Amino acid sequence: MTVLVKRMFYVVISVNVYFHPPAIAQQNAVEFPPLIDPDDIAYFFENDDLDGLHWALTNIFANSERVHIDAPPQKLPAQIVSRGGGLRYTTEYKLRHDLEQAEYLASHLSDPEQAKFFGETIFPIFHGMLDRIPALEELNGTNGLYPFTKEDFYEQGMGSVYNRALRLTDFEELKDANGKLIPLLNPDLDVDAIEKTMLSEGVVVIDNLLTLEALERIRQVMLESTVFFQTKMPQVFGGYVGAYIDDGLHDRILLQLAFELYRKLPKIMKGHFLRYLWAYKYDSTLTGINTHADQAAVNVNIWLTPDDASLDPDSGGLVVFTVKPPMDWDFEKFNTATDFVHETLLGPSGYANKTIPHRQNRAVIFDSAFFHHTDSFKFKPGYENRRINLTLLYGKMRMASATSTTNEL
């Protein structure tokens, strides 16, 4: 149990939609750490405490540099900066995403003041920076990352708008007219068949996972929330922006989904509590995520983009290799040494895999220790056509035994 949980008492604080300048959650006697720990997330989950988890995530984020430009209570943790979420560097594809999102918000927000803010203040700043950023081939020394100059950061306004919580949705759980909770998961799911396939094969595909109302609301979170702070070196990792549960992606409806999935599939989850959650949006002109495994027991990957955005219905999803790293492998090594993984594990297996094409509202649940990567994809240009996946990680990784590279959850 970490410091946060030891000091926890359950006061639920509601937070309205963030808008520049963002609303700040009311603070109380709890001393919040700069970053929530996966063990803390699991602790709230084990205690079936959605309110407590949302409260902790909300208040930790309210203390961060994402919200406070001047003299923030908490500087961005080095872990967030190192994974690509810093305030002082960017990439061309990240700027292009942020520009498209500002344009989308300017034309879709119902509040005219908010729409005007994104259209007349935010859009011009991002547009100007996109015009000034050097070409990718001029950034070989940083593999495509661009560090802001003092002029960019201060005089051109990037310091006050880039990777800031300009808009953060915070929807309540879905409820009917009588205030009764409406489940997010499709009531017609064949749970027995899903669990049987998962336990026997380690991978299961579920179509129409969410109700249409839940799908629409979760997609709205992804399109509107300015929490996609992560960018990666495009010459190494491809082109996707990321949002994380410990850095702004903590909308209550996403936590509701995490709890519902856990309760709906008890034979799969088996006490594997939620430990992490993220979402990625992809640039249609670049590539996806390379071969890797995740530090969890169960990976739930959900696709949210409409089918007509994909120009190839037979691709665009996920390739899951049905082999695991041996128990004596170092996680950091096998997740960065891609050539080594291919030569010593995937190649000898004949690259045994399941390749699942992209479909909106399709979920792929699999053993997180299985190596996997984004399938090749070709989506239409435009913000609403961007490929988006939501990933939930439950439990701790179970690697293969010394005599086998596969085993049950």
ABEGO torsion letter per residue (X at the ends): XBAAAAABBBBBBBBBBBBOBBBBBBBBABBBBABBBAAAAAAAAAAGBAAAAAAAAAAAAAABAAABABGBABBBBAAAAAAGABAABBBAAAAAAAAAAAAAAAAABABAAAAAAAAAAAAAAAAAAAAABBBAAAAAAAGGBBBBBAAAAAAAGAAAABGBBABBBBBBBBBBAAGBBBBABBAABBAAAAAAAAAAAGBBBBBGABBAAAAAAAAAAAAABBABABBBBAAAAEBBBBBBAAAGBABAAAAAAAAAAAAABAAAAGGBBBABBBBBBBBAABBBBBBBBBBBABBBBBBABBAAABABAABGBBBBBABBBBAABBAAAAAABAAAAAAAAAAAAGGBBBBBBBBBGBBBBBBAABBBBBBBBBBBBEAAABBBBBBBBBEBBBBBBAABABBBX
